[in-house]
Amino acid sequence: MQILERSAQTDPLTGLYNRKFLERYIDNVLYNAMRNVPCGIMMVDIDFFKLINDNYGHDIGDIAIKTIANTLIDVVDEKDKVIRFGGEEFIVVLIDCNEEQLNNTAEEIRIAFSQQKIQANSETFSKTVSIVTSLFPNKDKSFWKYVKQSDIALYKAKHSGRNRVVRYDDSLADDNGPKDH
């Protein structure tokens, strides 16, 4: 039963936790933990991911997803959680984190991934990520509202240059532009 449960909460491509795990984790663990310690939350999205699949094929897209997954695991602490939220989007939860640690970790992820070389047949290429950060709990105290707001902030980050870390604030939620990563 434990093996089946773990399998149901794990992304088969990356070995990371999946959205099902996140839903249970947020409801059962994170809200309780946040009463005592602040958490840093990141939404990480590979820039121009669709072009990888279009230019090199889905198998190379899978390699890019595994590469960002490994980068996230390499950078964050064991106590933190890395979740493949869907497609090329990941959520990272940094337990007991302040603003400076959150920003430094996000920048480390951004730089480390941009330096990775992804093999595509006889050539290699590099990609970048856009990252939205926030300390949690926030004034709304709603993780799922944060996720929705982060998606809007990612849209803005991508349309203002990509390859950047953006701190979420309410001014980013003013425009519900289309999702075009």
trRosetta pair geometry for C-beta under 8 A, 3 or more apart (Angstrom, degrees):
i j d omega theta_ij theta_ji phi_ij phi_ji
1 4 5.7 -56 -150 38 33 111
1 5 6.2 34 153 -20 67 107
2 5 5.6 -53 -144 37 32 113
2 6 6.2 33 156 -19 65 106
3 6 5.8 -53 -146 37 29 110
3 7 6.2 31 153 -20 63 109
4 7 5.6 -56 -147 37 30 114
4 8 6.3 30 155 -21 65 106
5 8 5.8 -55 -149 34 30 111
5 9 6.6 8 157 -3 63 112
6 9 6.1 -73 -150 47 29 99
6 10 5.9 20 157 -20 68 122
7 10 5.9 -67 -135 38 27 108
8 20 6.1 -78 147 105 83 155
9 17 6.0 -24 153 -144 90 80
9 18 6.0 -167 -177 39 40 90
9 20 5.3 -122 -110 92 64 103
9 21 3.7 94 -170 -71 103 98
9 24 7.2 -59 -114 32 128 134
10 15 6.3 -16 -176 -156 115 39
10 16 7.1 158 -153 86 70 27
10 17 6.4 -64 -104 -109 55 37
10 18 6.1 112 -179 -13 5 101
10 21 7.3 59 -63 -39 45 136
11 14 4.8 17 95 43 123 94
11 15 6.9 -43 73 14 79 12
11 16 5.0 5 33 62 118 77
11 17 7.1 47 -7 108 91 15
11 18 4.4 137 -58 -78 77 96
11 84 4.2 19 -49 43 162 136
12 15 8.0 22 -158 -67 19 47
13 62 6.0 -125 -153 -150 126 99
13 65 6.1 13 132 106 137 132
13 66 6.7 -119 154 -70 91 88
13 69 8.0 170 112 -28 89 157
13 84 7.5 120 62 -114 103 175
14 65 6.3 -102 -68 140 112 97
14 66 5.9 -173 -106 -107 76 61
14 69 3.8 -159 -150 -112 124 165
14 84 5.4 135 37 -50 142 138
15 69 7.4 123 48 156 80 142
16 69 5.5 -132 -33 -146 126 116
16 72 7.8 26 -100 79 140 133
16 73 7.6 -138 -90 -62 101 110
16 82 5.3 -81 -141 110 122 94
16 83 6.2 161 150 -128 113 24
16 84 4.7 119 77 -20 125 94
16 90 7.5 -24 138 -131 168 111
17 21 3.9 -104 -170 80 106 153
17 22 6.6 128 132 -50 116 74
17 25 7.4 33 173 -29 154 145
17 81 6.3 -21 26 -171 146 101
17 82 7.0 144 29 86 94 50
17 83 4.6 -49 86 -106 100 78
17 84 7.3 174 82 19 47 69
18 21 5.5 108 54 10 56 100
18 22 7.2 -104 116 -6 37 94
18 83 6.8 116 -134 -162 7 86
18 84 5.8 -27 -109 64 62 90
19 22 5.2 -50 -147 33 38 118
19 23 6.5 42 155 -23 67 99
19 83 7.1 107 -79 168 42 118
19 84 7.7 -73 -36 95 73 63
19 85 5.9 79 -83 -151 94 47
19 86 6.3 25 -53 -55 131 91
20 23 5.9 -49 -153 29 31 112
20 24 6.8 22 153 -8 62 106
21 24 6.0 -65 -155 43 33 105
21 25 5.7 32 153 -22 71 114
21 83 6.5 -157 80 -120 109 111
22 25 5.5 -57 -137 41 28 113
22 26 6.0 29 163 -21 66 106
22 83 4.8 75 -70 -155 114 161
22 85 7.0 26 -29 -107 164 75
22 91 6.5 71 -118 60 141 138
23 26 6.2 -51 -144 33 23 108
23 27 6.5 13 160 -8 58 112
24 27 6.1 -65 -148 44 28 105
24 28 5.7 -7 169 8 68 121
25 28 6.6 -71 -129 51 18 90
25 29 5.1 -42 -162 39 62 117
25 30 5.9 61 142 -24 79 104
25 81 6.6 135 180 -147 159 169
25 83 7.9 -148 38 -74 149 137
25 93 7.9 -165 136 13 134 160
26 29 7.5 -35 -67 52 8 75
26 30 4.9 -32 -126 36 46 130
26 31 6.8 63 169 -29 59 92
26 143 5.0 -139 -151 72 129 162
26 144 7.6 104 151 -50 161 83
27 30 8.0 47 9 38 19 91
27 31 6.9 -9 -150 4 23 123
28 31 8.0 133 61 33 7 96
28 32 7.4 -27 155 1 40 121
29 32 6.1 -78 -160 42 28 106
29 33 6.0 19 158 -17 71 114
30 33 5.6 -57 -142 39 32 110
30 34 6.0 33 160 -25 68 108
30 39 6.7 -37 -156 -16 99 168
30 93 6.6 -87 -110 -154 126 153
30 136 7.9 0 170 118 117 134
30 143 6.7 62 105 -74 142 150
31 34 5.8 -53 -144 32 29 113
31 35 7.5 44 153 -33 56 90
31 143 7.7 -107 -69 -23 89 123
32 35 6.2 -41 -168 7 37 112
33 36 6.4 -75 -171 44 43 97
33 37 6.2 -41 164 49 82 97
33 39 7.0 68 108 -56 113 123
33 95 6.6 -56 162 -135 144 107
34 37 6.9 -89 -121 70 33 54
34 38 7.1 43 -144 -119 77 32
34 39 5.7 -69 -96 -2 94 112
34 136 6.2 -65 -120 127 136 86
34 137 5.0 102 163 -37 135 96
37 95 6.6 53 105 179 135 75
37 96 4.2 -41 179 -91 141 76
38 96 7.1 88 61 -130 58 31
38 97 6.2 -103 105 63 88 60
38 98 6.8 77 75 -92 133 50
38 135 5.4 -6 179 -173 124 108
38 136 6.9 143 -167 71 72 43
38 137 7.5 -112 -124 18 72 56
39 93 5.7 -11 179 -170 127 89
39 94 6.2 152 -168 75 68 55
39 95 5.8 -27 -113 -109 93 42
39 96 7.4 -5 -90 -26 59 28
39 97 6.0 52 -154 30 32 105
39 135 7.3 143 78 -162 43 58
39 136 4.7 -30 70 67 94 97
39 137 7.9 60 33 -36 93 49
40 92 7.9 -10 109 111 91 92
40 93 7.5 149 80 -162 55 40
40 94 3.7 -3 56 54 104 116
40 97 3.6 -71 -12 103 106 148
40 98 7.8 -21 -57 51 113 12
40 101 6.6 -141 -32 96 149 94
40 102 3.5 -172 -131 -101 138 108
40 105 7.1 119 106 47 154 135
40 133 6.5 -18 -172 -161 99 103
40 134 7.6 155 -157 82 56 37
40 135 6.0 -41 -100 -104 61 61
40 136 7.4 148 -111 17 12 85
41 91 6.9 -19 -167 -168 89 96
41 92 7.3 152 -158 81 41 57
41 93 5.9 -8 -105 -107 72 66
41 94 7.6 -143 -63 23 29 78
41 133 7.0 147 81 -155 53 52
41 134 5.1 -18 61 65 101 85
41 135 7.5 145 15 -120 82 12
41 136 4.9 50 -18 -17 120 127
41 143 7.6 177 -103 -139 157 88
41 146 6.2 43 97 148 158 146
41 150 7.8 -105 126 -72 112 146
42 90 8.0 9 107 104 95 86
42 91 6.9 157 82 -156 57 48
42 92 4.2 0 54 52 108 102
42 94 7.4 55 -9 -15 102 105
42 102 7.4 173 -59 -165 99 91
42 105 7.6 -126 -40 104 144 108
42 106 5.6 175 -110 -97 134 102
42 109 7.6 109 156 33 165 159
42 131 5.4 -16 -165 -168 111 107
42 132 6.9 149 -155 76 56 48
42 133 5.2 -20 -99 -98 78 74
43 85 7.3 -17 -136 -2 89 160
43 89 6.5 -12 -173 -166 92 102
43 90 7.4 156 -158 81 46 47
43 91 5.7 -21 -101 -100 65 73
43 131 7.0 160 79 -153 49 54
43 132 4.7 0 50 52 99 100
43 147 7.1 127 -81 -134 132 62
43 150 4.0 119 2 155 146 137
43 151 7.2 -100 161 -65 165 53
43 153 7.8 121 54 70 128 108
43 154 6.1 -86 109 -58 123 123
44 68 7.0 178 133 175 126 125
44 72 6.9 -174 46 -88 164 122
44 89 7.1 148 79 -156 52 51
44 90 4.4 -18 61 63 104 98
44 91 7.6 -179 17 -82 80 23
44 92 6.4 44 -14 -10 119 110
44 109 6.6 -80 -111 142 139 144
44 129 5.4 2 -170 177 91 137
44 130 7.7 161 -151 83 47 44
44 131 5.0 -9 -103 -104 73 89
45 49 7.6 -101 172 -22 78 127
45 88 6.0 82 -156 112 65 92
45 89 5.0 -12 -96 -101 87 77
45 90 7.7 -175 -71 23 44 68
45 129 6.4 146 73 -158 38 83
45 130 5.4 -19 63 61 94 88
45 131 7.7 174 21 -81 67 44
45 154 5.3 66 12 -155 145 137
45 158 7.6 -53 93 -63 130 121
45 181 5.4 -92 162 -142 133 145
46 49 4.2 88 92 -75 110 108
46 52 7.8 -21 137 -6 137 139
46 64 6.3 89 -145 149 161 118
46 65 7.5 -101 -21 -89 148 61
46 68 5.9 -118 -71 -50 109 153
46 88 4.2 -80 30 173 108 130
46 127 5.7 16 -163 143 102 139
46 128 7.8 135 -157 87 58 38
46 129 5.6 -52 -100 -100 44 81
46 181 7.7 91 75 155 56 122
47 127 6.3 178 58 179 82 90
47 128 4.6 1 26 78 132 86
47 129 6.2 -163 -15 -104 86 22
47 130 5.8 98 -71 -20 96 92
47 158 6.7 168 -121 -123 88 96
47 162 4.3 84 -125 -165 139 129
47 163 6.1 -45 -25 -51 157 71
47 181 7.3 -123 -124 -179 39 84
48 51 4.5 -10 165 17 99 123
48 52 7.4 117 121 -24 77 81
48 127 7.1 -146 65 -141 93 102
48 162 7.5 13 -21 -133 92 162
48 181 7.8 -134 -57 149 24 64
49 52 5.7 -44 -166 19 49 113
49 53 7.2 38 147 -8 72 100
49 61 6.9 81 178 -142 89 102
49 64 7.0 173 -135 113 87 144
49 87 7.3 123 106 157 156 104
49 88 4.1 -139 -101 -20 167 168
49 127 7.6 62 -91 -161 63 149
49 181 6.4 15 20 122 104 106
50 53 5.9 -58 -158 41 41 108
50 54 6.0 37 149 -18 73 112
50 181 7.6 134 -16 93 101 71
51 54 5.4 -56 -137 44 34 112
51 55 5.6 18 167 -8 71 115
52 55 6.4 -66 -137 46 20 97
52 56 5.6 -38 -176 36 61 114
52 60 5.9 -141 173 111 96 99
52 61 4.7 132 111 -93 112 76
52 64 5.2 -37 -161 -11 167 156
52 118 7.9 -26 -133 118 126 157
52 127 7.1 -27 -66 -79 126 140
53 56 7.2 -72 -109 58 13 73
53 57 6.7 -24 -155 163 50 12
53 58 5.3 27 -134 -86 97 61
53 60 7.7 179 -94 70 40 87
53 61 4.2 12 -75 -60 83 141
55 120 8.0 20 114 -180 97 159
56 59 7.9 -107 133 66 90 72
56 60 3.6 -48 126 55 125 155
56 61 7.2 158 78 -40 101 70
56 120 4.4 -71 -134 -146 137 133
56 121 7.5 -155 -145 -3 97 100
57 60 5.4 93 65 12 76 98
57 61 7.1 -130 110 -5 42 92
58 61 4.9 -49 -146 37 42 121
58 62 6.3 51 152 -25 68 96
59 62 5.6 -45 -154 29 34 115
59 63 7.0 38 145 -20 61 99
60 63 5.3 -44 -153 30 42 116
60 64 6.7 46 147 -20 65 98
60 118 7.0 99 -174 154 92 116
60 120 4.7 37 -129 -111 143 98
61 64 5.6 -50 -152 33 35 113
61 65 6.5 36 149 -18 66 103
61 88 8.0 -91 -173 -74 98 114
62 65 5.6 -52 -149 36 35 112
62 66 6.4 35 152 -17 66 104
63 66 5.6 -53 -148 38 33 111
63 67 6.2 39 150 -26 65 105
63 118 5.8 132 117 -157 113 102
63 119 7.0 -90 165 55 159 73
63 120 7.9 -173 59 -78 144 73
64 67 5.5 -52 -148 32 32 116
64 68 6.7 26 157 -13 65 100
64 88 7.6 -12 113 -120 111 117
64 118 5.4 7 -87 -122 78 154
64 127 6.0 44 -146 8 121 151
65 68 6.2 -53 -149 37 31 103
65 69 6.3 35 151 -21 63 108
65 84 7.7 51 -178 -128 112 128
65 88 6.1 -119 -97 -109 94 73
66 69 5.4 -55 -147 37 33 116
66 70 6.2 32 155 -18 67 106
67 70 5.9 -54 -147 37 29 108
67 71 6.4 32 152 -21 63 106
67 113 7.2 113 133 -141 97 85
67 116 5.1 143 180 150 124 153
67 118 5.8 -90 -33 -91 162 101
68 71 5.4 -52 -146 36 36 116
68 72 6.3 40 154 -22 67 102
68 88 7.4 77 34 -163 155 83
68 90 6.7 -165 132 -12 118 142
68 113 5.6 27 -112 -125 77 130
68 129 6.6 115 -127 -73 125 133
69 72 5.9 -54 -152 33 29 111
69 73 6.5 26 152 -15 63 107
69 82 7.2 129 -151 142 69 133
69 84 6.8 -22 -98 -72 114 109
69 90 7.2 173 -94 -93 66 143
70 73 5.7 -54 -146 39 33 111
70 74 6.1 35 155 -22 66 108
71 74 5.7 -56 -146 36 29 112
71 75 6.3 18 160 -14 64 112
71 109 6.3 108 139 -150 107 74
71 112 5.1 158 -156 114 109 113
71 113 4.6 85 166 -80 174 83
71 116 6.4 -93 -70 -45 125 140
72 75 6.2 -66 -148 39 26 104
72 76 6.2 0 170 0 67 114
72 82 4.6 130 133 -134 126 141
72 90 6.1 -112 -68 144 160 158
72 92 6.0 -148 -157 -85 118 123
72 109 6.3 29 -100 -130 63 121
73 76 6.9 -65 -132 44 22 92
73 82 6.0 -110 -74 25 68 160
74 112 7.0 -157 87 168 122 153
75 105 6.3 127 150 -162 113 82
75 108 5.2 155 -146 115 125 114
75 109 5.0 -153 57 -80 171 77
75 112 6.0 -168 -69 23 121 158
76 80 4.2 -96 167 72 122 143
76 82 6.2 163 40 -56 146 110
76 92 6.1 -162 -69 -161 149 123
76 94 6.6 -133 -139 -96 112 89
76 105 6.6 59 -96 -164 75 129
77 80 5.0 103 61 -5 76 104
77 94 7.6 87 29 -140 101 82
77 95 7.9 -97 74 45 121 91
79 95 5.1 -92 133 49 108 130
79 96 7.7 -5 115 27 143 107
80 92 6.6 18 161 -178 122 89
80 93 6.1 179 -164 88 76 59
80 94 4.9 -18 -117 -111 125 52
80 95 5.8 -158 -92 7 61 84
81 92 7.1 167 89 -155 56 46
81 93 4.3 10 52 48 101 107
81 95 7.7 78 -5 -36 86 101
82 90 6.4 -6 -171 -178 85 121
82 91 7.8 163 -155 86 41 49
82 92 5.3 -8 -106 -108 71 81
83 90 6.5 153 80 -162 51 68
83 91 4.6 -11 61 60 108 91
83 92 7.5 -172 23 -77 73 36
83 93 7.5 39 -5 -7 110 100
84 89 7.7 110 -169 86 56 53
84 90 5.7 -43 -108 -104 47 82
85 89 4.5 -57 67 111 113 98
85 90 5.9 167 2 -117 92 19
85 91 4.8 86 -59 -15 119 97
85 147 7.8 178 -147 -145 142 120
86 89 5.4 7 61 53 69 108
88 181 7.2 -161 71 119 118 140
89 181 8.0 178 -66 -25 99 175
91 147 7.3 -37 -94 -109 137 103
92 105 7.9 -148 126 134 144 126
92 109 7.7 -148 -15 -75 165 161
94 97 3.9 59 115 -56 111 152
94 101 6.8 -171 149 124 147 110
94 102 6.1 -177 52 -101 146 76
94 105 6.2 134 -85 55 150 167
97 101 4.8 -134 -156 89 81 125
97 102 5.2 96 152 -62 123 88
97 105 7.7 -56 -143 6 132 142
97 135 7.3 -155 96 -120 94 86
98 101 5.2 92 52 13 69 103
98 102 7.0 -129 99 -8 33 93
98 135 7.7 -4 -155 -108 34 130
99 102 5.7 -58 -148 35 28 114
99 103 6.3 22 159 -14 65 108
99 135 6.2 -58 -80 -52 75 129
100 103 6.0 -57 -146 39 29 106
100 104 6.1 27 158 -17 65 110
101 104 5.8 -58 -142 40 28 110
101 105 6.1 27 159 -19 65 109
102 105 6.1 -59 -148 37 24 107
102 106 6.3 22 156 -17 62 109
102 133 5.2 134 155 -173 114 134
102 135 6.5 -127 -32 -76 161 80
103 106 5.7 -56 -146 37 30 111
103 107 6.3 28 157 -16 65 107
103 133 6.5 -177 -85 74 59 169
103 165 6.6 127 -147 132 71 147
103 167 7.3 -27 -91 -75 104 108
104 107 5.9 -57 -147 39 29 109
104 108 6.3 33 153 -22 64 107
105 108 5.5 -53 -147 35 32 114
105 109 6.5 34 153 -19 64 103
106 109 5.7 -53 -152 34 32 112
106 110 6.3 33 151 -21 65 106
106 131 4.7 180 -162 119 108 148
106 133 5.1 -84 -59 -62 154 131
106 165 4.4 109 131 -126 124 135
107 110 5.5 -51 -145 35 34 114
107 111 6.2 27 159 -13 67 107
107 165 5.7 -80 -72 -13 68 149
108 111 6.1 -58 -144 41 27 105
108 112 5.9 26 159 -19 65 113
109 112 5.9 -58 -139 40 25 109
109 113 6.2 20 164 -15 64 109
109 129 7.0 -53 132 66 98 144
109 131 6.5 100 83 -72 124 153
110 113 6.4 -63 -151 37 21 104
110 114 6.5 17 156 -17 60 112
110 128 7.2 24 -165 -164 81 85
110 129 5.8 -131 -116 65 67 95
110 131 5.9 -111 -68 1 105 127
110 163 6.8 114 -170 -169 111 62
110 164 7.3 30 -139 -133 151 10
110 165 5.8 -110 -38 -48 146 99
111 114 5.9 -60 -148 36 30 110
111 115 6.6 22 157 -16 65 110
112 115 6.0 -67 -156 37 30 108
112 116 7.2 43 148 -38 63 97
113 116 5.6 -39 -158 7 42 118
113 127 7.1 -49 152 86 101 80
113 128 7.0 114 104 -138 106 35
113 129 5.2 36 80 -7 154 116
114 126 5.9 61 -175 165 52 122
114 127 7.4 -114 -112 94 53 37
114 128 4.9 19 -97 -103 100 77
114 129 7.6 -122 -54 12 81 76
114 163 6.7 64 -89 -139 132 112
115 126 7.0 -23 -125 -134 10 135
116 126 6.4 139 74 -129 56 85
116 127 7.7 -26 71 41 102 77
117 124 4.4 8 -178 176 105 135
117 125 7.5 132 -154 60 63 19
117 126 6.2 -52 -99 -74 50 84
118 124 6.3 148 69 -159 41 74
118 125 5.6 -32 60 66 96 71
118 126 6.9 145 9 -96 90 33
118 127 6.7 18 -4 -6 138 102
119 123 7.9 156 -154 92 50 36
119 124 5.5 -36 -96 -99 51 86
120 123 5.6 -20 70 73 89 81
120 124 6.9 144 20 -106 76 31
120 125 6.3 0 9 10 125 105
128 162 6.1 107 94 146 129 105
128 163 3.7 -32 169 -93 151 97
129 163 7.2 84 56 -111 33 51
130 154 5.8 123 108 -148 123 79
130 157 4.4 143 -171 118 128 127
130 158 5.4 -104 -24 -70 166 77
130 162 5.4 -92 -62 -144 112 60
130 163 6.7 -58 -75 -37 70 18
130 164 5.9 9 -127 52 79 66
130 165 8.0 170 -164 -84 51 33
130 166 7.3 9 -179 1 94 107
130 181 7.8 -140 37 -137 126 102
131 157 7.8 -142 49 174 30 168
131 164 7.5 -136 37 108 72 41
131 165 4.7 -17 71 -112 106 74
131 166 7.1 171 89 25 53 66
132 150 4.4 165 91 -151 142 89
132 153 4.3 105 -121 101 140 125
132 154 5.4 -94 -25 -63 124 75
132 157 6.5 -146 -69 -23 89 143
132 165 7.9 160 -89 -162 22 56
132 166 5.2 -25 -108 72 69 95
132 167 7.8 116 -161 -129 61 10
132 168 5.3 61 176 -58 104 99
133 165 6.3 17 -11 -176 117 101
133 166 7.2 172 20 84 75 43
133 167 5.4 -39 69 -110 96 58
133 168 6.5 -154 80 -1 38 85
134 138 6.1 -26 167 -65 122 129
134 146 5.9 -149 72 -152 153 119
134 150 7.1 -114 -6 -81 125 106
134 167 7.2 118 -84 -167 56 64
134 168 4.2 -29 -70 44 109 122
135 138 6.8 129 86 -79 64 79
136 143 6.7 49 -153 -100 146 81
136 146 6.6 -28 -95 -75 120 167
137 141 4.7 14 -169 -111 125 72
138 141 6.8 -150 66 -56 55 37
138 142 8.0 -58 60 40 99 57
138 146 6.3 135 14 -84 135 114
140 145 5.0 -89 136 81 151 146
140 146 7.2 179 66 -53 126 79
142 145 3.7 58 97 10 120 113
142 146 6.6 174 97 -15 64 80
143 146 5.4 -54 -157 32 36 117
143 147 6.7 38 147 -23 67 99
144 147 5.4 -41 -149 27 40 115
144 148 6.7 41 151 -16 64 99
145 148 5.7 -52 -153 37 37 111
145 149 6.2 34 150 -16 67 108
146 149 5.7 -59 -144 42 31 109
146 150 6.0 35 155 -26 67 107
146 168 7.4 107 -153 107 85 168
147 150 5.7 -52 -145 33 28 114
147 151 6.8 35 153 -24 60 100
148 151 5.9 -51 -158 26 32 113
148 152 7.1 29 147 -14 62 102
149 152 5.6 -53 -158 35 39 112
149 153 6.3 37 147 -18 69 106
149 168 6.1 90 126 -162 113 133
149 172 7.0 95 176 93 92 106
149 173 5.1 -43 -134 -87 98 114
150 153 5.3 -53 -144 40 37 113
150 154 6.2 45 152 -25 67 99
150 168 6.0 -64 -94 -83 72 140
151 154 5.6 -45 -148 30 31 114
151 155 6.8 39 149 -22 59 99
151 179 6.4 -31 173 -101 107 118
152 155 5.6 -49 -159 28 35 116
152 156 6.8 29 148 -14 64 104
152 172 6.2 139 111 141 101 90
152 173 5.6 84 89 -115 153 57
152 175 7.2 156 -171 83 111 60
152 176 6.1 -65 -114 -116 118 55
152 177 7.2 118 -148 37 75 76
153 156 5.6 -54 -151 38 37 110
153 157 6.2 41 150 -22 69 104
153 166 5.6 -169 168 105 108 132
153 168 5.0 -89 -64 -106 166 87
153 172 4.3 31 -98 156 89 147
153 173 7.6 -35 -55 -64 86 64
154 157 5.5 -51 -143 36 34 112
154 158 6.2 32 157 -18 66 107
154 166 7.9 -179 -89 45 40 131
154 179 8.0 31 87 -133 110 87
154 181 6.8 -14 144 -91 118 112
155 158 6.0 -61 -151 37 25 108
155 159 6.4 7 157 -4 63 113
155 177 4.8 177 148 77 140 107
155 178 7.2 160 -138 84 135 34
155 179 6.0 -99 -83 -107 113 52
155 180 7.0 75 -133 34 91 69
155 181 7.8 -94 -94 -68 59 76
156 159 5.9 -65 -142 47 30 100
156 160 6.0 14 161 -9 67 115
156 166 7.1 146 90 -156 100 170
156 172 5.6 -138 29 -149 154 95
156 175 7.1 112 -78 66 111 114
156 177 7.1 127 -67 29 70 132
157 160 6.1 -70 -143 45 26 100
157 161 7.8 -68 176 58 56 70
157 162 7.0 88 137 -102 79 36
157 164 5.6 -152 -165 73 103 106
157 166 4.4 -131 -87 -15 117 139
158 162 5.2 31 -135 -83 58 82
158 180 7.3 -164 107 87 141 71
158 181 5.9 -137 -88 -120 164 62
159 177 7.1 -43 -6 118 154 164
159 180 7.9 65 -65 68 105 106
160 164 7.5 -55 92 38 95 153
161 164 6.0 63 89 -23 104 132
166 172 7.3 113 152 -100 128 148
168 172 6.0 -102 -146 41 63 145
169 172 5.9 112 62 -3 57 99
170 173 5.6 -52 -161 26 52 114
170 174 8.0 77 147 -44 66 82
171 174 6.1 -20 -171 -16 48 116
177 180 7.9 -70 141 14 102 100
